[in-house]
Amino acid sequence: MPSSQERTRRDEVVEAAITVLGTQGARGLTHRAVDAEAGLPAGTTSNHFRTRGALLTGVLAGLAERDFSVAGEFADDGLAEGAARFARHMAGPDRVATLARYALFLEAAWDPQLRLQLEVAGARAAAPLRALLIAAGSNQPDLHAKLLLDHIEGMVLHELSRPSEEFRPEESLRLLVSAMGLGGPPSTTAT
């Protein structure tokens, strides 16, 4: 088991790798670039993550932990409102990490091992949403979680690639939640 200092250094490397991936894309993610971003001696990233694949796995784990933590902050806001706050957070304050996540999605298209790791991480990240859906009366929590997450990811992707001052995910999420038979009738006023 790594010491707390080693764990801290490893966490620094992961955070720096997320930043590199989210600002430079997959082509920019190298051990040397991560060392430079973290302000660490050359070779530090390689000491923690020997291969690029191991580094991608570390980034994925770091992002999954971040998502799990952030999603918990919005869990008490109700399904549609919590999901909307999460979407705004992903497109705003957590933009770089979100771009890193989407870069991982693209890498997974060509990397079956990473694709499998994304599926496992996604299932873990969806667990709190699934529990919220069950509490809200969903009789198909797996399907509803997938629909909500797909919708959020799509909205955020569009916002990242074509930013708009009009990004207001609340209404479409209220409509989606209502269409699933959860929550009250959708609001007809813009938020």
N, C-alpha and C positions, 0 to 999 in steps of 0.2 A: 504494500500500500504506500502511495507517495506521501512524503511529508507535506505539511501545510505550505512550506515554502515552495516545494516542487509543484504542488497543486496550484498555488497562486501563479507561478511562472507559466504553467500549462494554460491556465485560464487567460493570462495575458496574451499568449500565443493565439488562442482560439479567438479572442476578441479582435486581435489585429488581423487575423485571417478573414474574419467576417467583414471587417472594414475594407480590406484589400479586394475581396470578392465582390462586395457591394459597390465599390467605387471604380474598380478597374475591370471587372468581369472575370470570367474563368481564365482567359488567356493571361491575365495579370497575376494570377494566384501562383506564386512561386515561394519556395522556402526563403529565398533571399528577400523578396518583397515583404514577406511577413515579418522577418527579422527587422527590416528597416522601419516598417510601420510601428512596430512595438518598441523600437529603440533598443533592441537587444543585440548582443554580440552575434556575429555571423555564425551560423551553425546551431543556434538555439532551437529554432523551429524543427530542424532535422533531428535533434536529440529527442524531441517529444513525438514527432510524427515523421517516421523514416521515409515514407513514400507520399506521393501526391494523393493517392487513394486514402491513405491514413489521415492526411490533412483534411480532405473532404469529409471523411467520417467525423473527425473532430469538430469541424464547422457545423455539420448537421446536428450533432449532439448539442452543441452550444446554442444553436437556433431553436431546437426543440425545447430545451430548458427555458429559454427566454420566452417562447410562445406560451408555454405552460404557465409561467409566472404571470405574464401580462394578461392572458385570458382570465385568470383568476381574479384580477382586479376589476373586471367588468361583469363578473358572474351575477352580481346582485342587481344589475340594472334591468333585468328582464331580457327575454330572448332577442327581440328585434333591436332594442336600444343598446344592449350590451354588444351585440354583433356589429352594430353601426359604430359604436365607440372604438371597437377593436379594429374595424376597417379604417377609420380615420387615423388611428394610432399607427397602423402599418404603413399608410400612405404619407404620413406626416413625420412625427418624431422618430419613428423606427424605420424610416425610408431606406437607409443604407442596409440594414439587416434584411429588410424585405427584398431588396434587389439581390442580395446574396442568396436568399432562399430561392428566388426565381432562377438565378444562375445555376443553383443545384438541380432544380427541376430539369433544366435543359441538359445539364451534364448526364442526368439519369437516363435520358433518352438513348444514350450510347453506352451506358455503363449498367449492366444488369445487377451487379452487386450494390451499387448506389441506389438503384431503383428499389431493390428489396429493403434496404435500410430506410429509405424514405417511407415506404409502406408501414414499417414498424413504428417509426417516429410519428407518422401521421395518425396511426391508431391510438398511440399514447396521447397525442395532442387532442384528439377528438373525444377522449373519454369524459372530460368535464362537460363538454357540450352535450354528449349523449346523456349524461346524468340530468342536465337541465331539461333536455327534451322529454325524458321520462317523467320528471317532476311536473312538466307542463301538460302532460297527458298524451304524449306521442305514443301511438301504437306501432310505429315503425322508426324507432330512434336511429338506427344505422342509416337508413335511407334519408331521413330528414337531416341528420348530421352531414351526410355527403352533399345533399342539395345546398344546405346553408354554406358549408365551407367552399364548395365550388363557386357559388354565387359571390361570396366575399372575395375569393382569390381572383375571380374574373374582374370584379369591380375595381379592386386595388390595382391589378395589372393595367387596366385601362387608365386609371388615374396616374400611375407612375409613367406610363408611356405618353400620355396626352394630358398633362396636368390642367385642371380647371378650377376656377374659383367657385364653381357651382357643385363641387363634390359634396353631395348630401345623400349618403347611403340609407338613411333612416326609412324613407318612404318605400323604396323597393324591398327592403328587408321586412318592413311591416306587412307589405302585400304578400311576400313569400311565406312568412310565418302564418298569416291568416289563411292562405291557400292550403297550407298543411293542416288546417283545422286547429291551430294552436293560437292562443291569445285572443283578444277581442277583435272586433271589426277593424279593418285598416282605417287609418286617418286619411282624410281627404285634403288636409291642409299641408302646405309645404313647411318643412322644419328649418 
